[in-house]
Amino acid sequence: MDFSSMNAAEQAHMSKVIEKKQMQDFLRMYSNLVERCFNACCNDFTSKALSSKEEQCVMNCTDKFLKHSERIGARFAEHNAERESTVPEQH
C-alpha cells in the first residue's frame, strides 16, 4: 500500500489499523488451529494428559495446518503480484 499521499499522523493511524487487523487474523488462525486439531485428535478424556497417539495426531495436524496456511499465503501473494503487474497505474 502506498501511504505517501498521507500525512505522518494518517500514516501512523493506518499502520496501527493494519497491525490490529494482522493480530486479529493471527488469533483467528490460531483459534481455528486449536479447535480443528483438538476436535480431530483429543477423544480420550479419562486423563488430563495427552496419550502418545493423541500427541502425535496433534503434531501432524498442526504441521499440516501451518503448511496449508503457508501455501495459501504464497498463492495469495502470487495472485496479487500478477494482478498488480497487469493493472495499469492510475495517476
Secondary structure per residue as TSV (DSSP state, phi and psi in degrees):
chain	resnum	aa	ss	phi	psi
A	1	M	-	360.0	142.6
A	2	D	-	-102.7	111.4
A	3	F	-	-102.4	12.1
A	4	S	T	-63.8	-23.7
A	5	S	T	-82.7	-4.1
A	6	M	S	-97.8	153.8
A	7	N	-	-78.8	174.2
A	8	A	H	-59.8	-41.2
A	9	A	H	-65.6	-41.0
A	10	E	H	-67.1	-39.7
A	11	Q	H	-62.6	-43.0
A	12	A	H	-63.6	-41.8
A	13	H	H	-62.8	-46.0
A	14	M	H	-62.9	-38.8
A	15	S	H	-62.1	-41.6
A	16	K	H	-65.3	-40.5
A	17	V	H	-62.3	-44.0
A	18	I	H	-65.0	-43.7
A	19	E	H	-60.9	-41.2
A	20	K	H	-64.3	-42.2
A	21	K	H	-64.5	-40.9
A	22	Q	H	-63.9	-40.0
A	23	M	H	-65.3	-41.9
A	24	Q	H	-61.4	-42.9
A	25	D	H	-63.4	-41.8
A	26	F	H	-62.5	-46.2
A	27	L	H	-64.7	-36.6
A	28	R	H	-64.8	-44.1
A	29	M	H	-62.8	-44.5
A	30	Y	H	-61.8	-44.7
A	31	S	H	-61.9	-43.0
A	32	N	H	-62.8	-40.2
A	33	L	H	-61.8	-48.7
A	34	V	H	-61.3	-47.2
A	35	E	H	-63.3	-46.5
A	36	R	H	-62.6	-48.0
A	37	C	H	-72.2	-35.9
A	38	F	H	-62.1	-49.1
A	39	N	H	-63.9	-35.3
A	40	A	H	-78.6	-30.6
A	41	C	H	-113.5	-29.7
A	42	C	-	-99.7	106.8
A	43	N	-	-136.3	0.4
A	44	D	-	-111.4	104.6
A	45	F	-	-102.4	22.6
A	46	T	S	-81.7	-11.2
A	47	S	S	-139.2	148.4
A	48	K	S	-78.9	-15.4
A	49	A	S	-90.3	150.6
A	50	L	-	-75.0	141.7
A	51	S	-	-73.2	165.7
A	52	S	H	-63.3	-35.2
A	53	K	H	-65.1	-44.4
A	54	E	H	-65.0	-42.1
A	55	E	H	-62.1	-43.3
A	56	Q	H	-64.6	-40.1
A	57	C	H	-60.4	-45.3
A	58	V	H	-62.2	-42.5
A	59	M	H	-62.3	-45.2
A	60	N	H	-64.8	-42.3
A	61	C	H	-62.3	-48.1
A	62	T	H	-65.3	-39.6
A	63	D	H	-60.8	-47.6
A	64	K	H	-63.4	-43.8
A	65	F	H	-61.8	-45.6
A	66	L	H	-68.5	-39.7
A	67	K	H	-64.7	-39.5
A	68	H	H	-62.6	-46.7
A	69	S	H	-63.2	-39.6
A	70	E	H	-63.3	-42.8
A	71	R	H	-66.1	-42.1
A	72	I	H	-60.9	-44.2
A	73	G	H	-60.7	-41.7
A	74	A	H	-65.4	-43.5
A	75	R	H	-64.0	-40.9
A	76	F	H	-61.6	-43.3
A	77	A	H	-63.9	-42.0
A	78	E	H	-61.7	-44.0
A	79	H	H	-61.0	-44.8
A	80	N	H	-64.3	-39.8
A	81	A	H	-63.3	-41.7
A	82	E	H	-64.0	-43.5
A	83	R	H	-62.5	-44.1
A	84	E	H	-66.2	-32.0
A	85	S	H	-76.9	-19.0
A	86	T	H	-101.0	-12.1
A	87	V	S	-90.7	122.8
A	88	P	-	-69.7	146.0
A	89	E	-	-68.3	141.6
A	90	Q	-	-109.3	135.7
A	91	H	-	-115.2	360.0
